[in-house]
Structures are given as C-alpha cells and as structure tokens.
Amino acid sequence: MAVRPVSQPLSTIIRNGSRISGRCLRAAVTLPTAQLAARSRNFGGSGVQAEREAGNPVSKFINPIGYIKWKMSRIDSARHAYEACSLQFEKRPDFLQALNLPDNFQTWFAMTLLHVWIYNARLRAEGLEGKEMKQEIFDHIWLDVEIKIHKAGVKRQLSKIMSNLVSAYYGQSLAYDEGLYYGDAILAGALWRNLLGSQDVDAKQLESLVTYVRKQLQHIDQADRSEILEGRFSFADVKI
C-alpha cells in the first residue's frame, strides 16, 4: 500500500485520528504485514542554515570556524534528543510489565525506534533544520547500536546485522507513518507487529499502547521549536 505524503500538520492528523475499538483492533492485528522495503539512506551533506538559504555551496570554506561551531552544536543537540528517545526503555519498566516484553536488545531497539519516530514526526514541521536534525539522529542511532553490539561480544556478521537493523528502522517508520495517516486500527497493527513482535495480546493492551502513542504525539506537538531543534524536549509521563 503506497503511503500518501503527510502534508497536514501533526496536530491536525492527531485530532482527526479515529477512536479505536476492540473490534477494529482485532481486525487490525490480522492484517498481513506490508512489504516495507528498506529505503536507501540519504547521505546528503549538511551545512549552516545561511548556506542552505543562500545557495552558496562554498560558504563553509569561507567561514570554516563558524561552520564547525554550528556542526558541533547540532551534533550536541541531536545527542540530547536521541538520549531522550533511547532512555525510554529504562524509564518505562511499565512497558515491559504491562505488555509482557522481554528485557533484551530487541525490545530496547523497538522502543527506541518508536520514540525516535514520534520525535521525527514533530521534526517534519521544522523545514530544512528539521531534516538536518533527523539525519543527525539517524547517525546517533547507528553509532549507539554498533557500540552495544560490540559490548555484547558480537563480532561475526556485523555488517549483516547492521543491514537488517537499518531495514527494520525504515520498515517500522513507514508502518507507523501509515498508522498516523490512516487511523488507529492501522497504527495498532503496526505496533503489534513491530513492538510486540506479533505475540498474543488482547485488545485492551493494544488500545493502551495506541493511546500512549497518541498522547505522546499530542504532547510533543506542543513543544516549542527551540526545544525540538535543541533536543531539550521531554516525553509525557503516560502510563500503559
């Protein structure tokens, strides 16, 4: 199923999201998994905002010190933003308990990707700066993942493992985008497949999880532009 471009503001999509029912949830979890092809990473370079606006490709060579300061500031902001997403696994033990999720790397990865997606949904409203921040977050994810894999002592087939995880990143992001645009039943199916691992769950659990995601989207939509771009935002204290 092709995904239409999300041109509406995040707040509009959230308000228009259909209320979920147990019957819709039961139907959603039986939907076949979409063929979510991994997308090629965009390796486009970044530059200072003034450079982008002026269309001057050599400005970072004219003012290299200013460019380096801007780049370091952006990396630091992205680190704060990524940590806010990746630490949700530790901050929300209720996720593991309420949803019967194992305490392992796969659960951490799935929870991190979910919260990165929530953050990225807000970044869409921030134009070029939002796109640049999204790229920085992408880089932080794989640096952190590779460090964790090395610490676990995994040395063989590392490139294959990383490739599979990158494919999972794009697949899950696309699935959640479909849920954001098409409604709660589709979002429930995406969460069931990607976060819950298609395990047996009841409609109540899925309903709680969808409500959690919707509330987080509403919360982050209210954050100031500076909080979003500087990575100083926080997630809402919502229980499952």
C-alpha positions as CSV (number, residue, x, y, z in Angstrom):
1,M,0.0,0.0,0.0
2,A,1.5,3.3,-1.1
3,V,1.8,5.9,1.6
4,R,0.5,9.3,0.7
5,P,2.7,12.3,1.6
6,V,1.8,13.6,5.1
7,S,1.2,17.3,4.3
8,Q,-1.2,18.0,7.1
9,P,0.2,19.5,10.4
10,L,0.8,16.8,13.1
11,S,-1.9,18.4,15.3
12,T,-4.5,18.1,12.6
13,I,-3.7,14.4,12.0
14,I,-3.8,13.7,15.7
15,R,-7.2,15.4,16.1
16,N,-8.6,13.6,13.1
17,G,-7.4,10.2,14.3
18,S,-10.3,7.8,14.6
19,R,-11.1,6.4,18.0
20,I,-10.1,2.8,18.3
21,S,-12.5,-0.1,19.2
22,G,-11.8,-3.6,20.3
23,R,-13.4,-4.9,17.1
24,C,-11.2,-2.7,14.9
25,L,-8.1,-3.8,16.9
26,R,-8.9,-7.5,16.4
27,A,-9.3,-6.9,12.7
28,A,-6.1,-4.9,12.5
29,V,-3.8,-7.5,14.1
30,T,-4.8,-10.0,11.4
31,L,-3.8,-7.7,8.5
32,P,-0.9,-9.1,6.5
33,T,2.4,-7.4,7.1
34,A,3.0,-4.8,4.4
35,Q,6.1,-5.3,2.2
36,L,8.1,-2.5,3.8
37,A,11.1,-2.2,1.6
38,A,14.2,-0.7,3.1
39,R,14.9,2.8,1.7
40,S,18.4,4.0,0.8
41,R,19.9,6.3,3.3
42,N,20.3,9.9,2.1
43,F,23.9,10.8,2.5
44,G,23.3,14.4,1.5
45,G,25.8,16.7,3.3
46,S,24.8,19.3,5.9
47,G,25.8,22.9,6.1
48,V,24.9,26.0,8.1
49,Q,21.4,27.3,7.6
50,A,22.5,30.5,6.0
51,E,24.5,28.4,3.5
52,R,21.4,26.5,2.5
53,E,19.2,29.6,2.2
54,A,21.8,31.5,0.2
55,G,22.5,28.5,-2.0
56,N,26.2,29.1,-1.6
57,P,28.0,25.7,-1.6
58,V,31.4,27.1,-0.6
59,S,30.3,29.2,2.4
60,K,31.6,26.6,4.9
61,F,35.1,27.0,3.3
62,I,34.8,30.8,3.6
63,N,33.9,30.6,7.3
64,P,35.2,27.2,8.5
65,I,35.2,28.1,12.2
66,G,31.6,29.2,12.1
67,Y,30.7,26.0,10.3
68,I,32.5,23.8,12.8
69,K,30.8,25.6,15.7
70,W,27.4,25.2,14.0
71,K,28.1,21.5,13.3
72,M,29.2,20.7,16.9
73,S,26.2,22.5,18.3
74,R,23.9,20.5,16.0
75,I,25.6,17.2,17.0
76,D,25.2,18.1,20.7
77,S,21.5,18.9,20.2
78,A,21.0,15.6,18.4
79,R,22.7,13.7,21.2
80,H,20.3,15.2,23.7
81,A,17.3,14.4,21.5
82,Y,18.5,10.8,20.9
83,E,19.1,10.2,24.6
84,A,15.6,11.3,25.3
85,C,14.3,8.6,23.0
86,S,16.8,5.8,23.8
87,L,16.4,6.1,27.6
88,Q,12.6,5.5,27.5
89,F,13.4,1.7,27.8
90,E,15.0,2.3,31.2
91,K,12.5,5.0,32.3
92,R,9.4,2.9,31.5
93,P,9.6,-0.5,33.1
94,D,5.7,-0.5,32.9
95,F,6.1,-1.2,29.2
96,L,7.8,-4.5,29.8
97,Q,5.5,-5.5,32.6
98,A,2.2,-4.4,31.1
99,L,3.0,-5.8,27.6
100,N,5.0,-8.8,28.7
101,L,8.0,-7.7,26.7
102,P,11.4,-9.3,27.3
103,D,14.2,-7.3,28.8
104,N,16.6,-7.6,25.8
105,F,18.3,-5.7,23.0
106,Q,15.4,-6.3,20.6
107,T,12.9,-4.6,23.0
108,W,15.2,-1.7,23.6
109,F,15.7,-1.2,19.9
110,A,12.0,-1.4,19.1
111,M,11.1,1.1,21.9
112,T,13.9,3.4,20.8
113,L,12.7,3.4,17.2
114,L,9.1,4.1,18.3
115,H,10.1,7.2,20.3
116,V,12.5,8.4,17.6
117,W,9.6,8.1,15.1
118,I,7.4,10.2,17.5
119,Y,10.2,12.8,17.6
120,N,10.7,12.7,13.8
121,A,7.0,13.3,13.3
122,R,7.4,16.6,15.1
123,L,10.6,17.5,13.1
124,R,8.6,17.5,9.9
125,A,7.2,20.9,10.8
126,E,10.7,22.4,11.1
127,G,11.7,22.5,7.4
128,L,15.4,22.2,6.5
129,E,16.5,22.3,10.1
130,G,14.2,19.5,10.9
131,K,15.6,17.4,8.1
132,E,19.1,18.1,9.2
133,M,18.3,17.1,12.8
134,K,16.6,13.9,11.6
135,Q,19.8,13.0,9.8
136,E,21.9,13.6,12.9
137,I,19.5,11.4,14.9
138,F,19.9,8.7,12.3
139,D,23.7,8.8,12.7
140,H,23.4,8.7,16.5
141,I,21.2,5.6,16.4
142,W,23.7,3.5,14.5
143,L,26.7,4.7,16.5
144,D,24.9,3.6,19.7
145,V,23.7,0.3,18.2
146,E,27.2,-0.6,17.0
147,I,28.7,0.2,20.4
148,K,26.0,-2.0,22.1
149,I,26.6,-4.9,19.7
150,H,30.4,-4.7,20.2
151,K,29.9,-4.6,24.0
152,A,27.8,-7.8,23.7
153,G,30.8,-9.5,22.1
154,V,29.2,-9.9,18.7
155,K,32.0,-9.9,16.0
156,R,30.8,-12.1,13.2
157,Q,28.4,-11.0,10.5
158,L,28.3,-7.5,12.0
159,S,27.6,-5.8,8.6
160,K,24.7,-8.2,8.0
161,I,23.2,-7.5,11.5
162,M,23.5,-3.8,10.9
163,S,21.9,-4.0,7.5
164,N,19.0,-5.9,9.0
165,L,18.5,-3.3,11.7
166,V,18.6,-0.5,9.2
167,S,15.9,-2.3,7.2
168,A,13.9,-2.6,10.4
169,Y,14.3,1.1,11.1
170,Y,12.8,2.1,7.7
171,G,10.2,-0.6,7.8
172,Q,8.9,0.4,11.2
173,S,9.0,4.1,10.4
174,L,6.9,3.5,7.3
175,A,4.4,1.3,9.2
176,Y,3.9,3.9,11.9
177,D,3.5,6.6,9.2
178,E,0.7,4.6,7.7
179,G,-0.9,4.4,11.2
180,L,-0.6,8.1,11.8
181,Y,-2.2,8.9,8.5
182,Y,-4.8,6.1,8.1
183,G,-6.0,5.8,11.7
184,D,-5.7,3.9,15.0
185,A,-6.6,0.4,13.6
186,I,-3.6,0.6,11.2
187,L,-1.4,2.0,14.0
188,A,-2.4,-0.8,16.3
189,G,-1.4,-3.4,13.6
190,A,2.0,-1.7,13.2
191,L,2.6,-1.6,16.9
192,W,1.6,-5.3,17.3
193,R,4.0,-6.4,14.6
194,N,7.0,-4.2,15.4
195,L,6.9,-3.5,19.1
196,L,5.0,-6.5,20.4
197,G,6.6,-9.0,18.0
198,S,3.2,-10.3,16.8
199,Q,2.8,-12.1,20.2
200,D,-0.7,-12.9,21.6
201,V,-2.1,-9.8,23.2
202,D,-5.7,-8.7,24.0
203,A,-7.4,-5.7,22.6
204,K,-7.1,-3.8,25.9
205,Q,-3.3,-3.9,25.7
206,L,-3.2,-2.7,22.1
207,E,-5.7,0.0,22.9
208,S,-3.5,1.2,25.8
209,L,-0.4,1.3,23.5
210,V,-2.2,3.2,20.8
211,T,-3.5,5.7,23.4
212,Y,0.1,6.1,24.7
213,V,1.4,6.9,21.2
214,R,-1.4,9.4,20.5
215,K,-0.8,11.2,23.8
216,Q,3.0,11.4,23.1
217,L,2.3,12.8,19.7
218,Q,0.0,15.4,21.2
219,H,2.5,16.3,23.9
220,I,5.5,16.7,21.6
221,D,3.4,18.7,19.1
222,Q,3.0,21.4,21.8
223,A,6.8,21.7,22.3
224,D,8.5,25.0,21.2
225,R,10.5,25.0,18.0
226,S,13.7,25.8,20.0
227,E,13.1,22.8,22.4
228,I,12.7,20.5,19.5
229,L,15.7,21.6,17.5
230,E,18.0,21.9,20.5
231,G,16.9,18.4,21.9
232,R,15.6,19.9,25.1
233,F,12.1,18.3,24.8
234,S,10.7,15.6,27.0
235,F,8.1,12.9,26.6
236,A,4.9,12.9,28.6
237,D,4.5,10.8,31.7
238,V,2.0,8.5,30.3
239,K,1.4,5.0,31.7
240,I,0.5,1.9,29.8
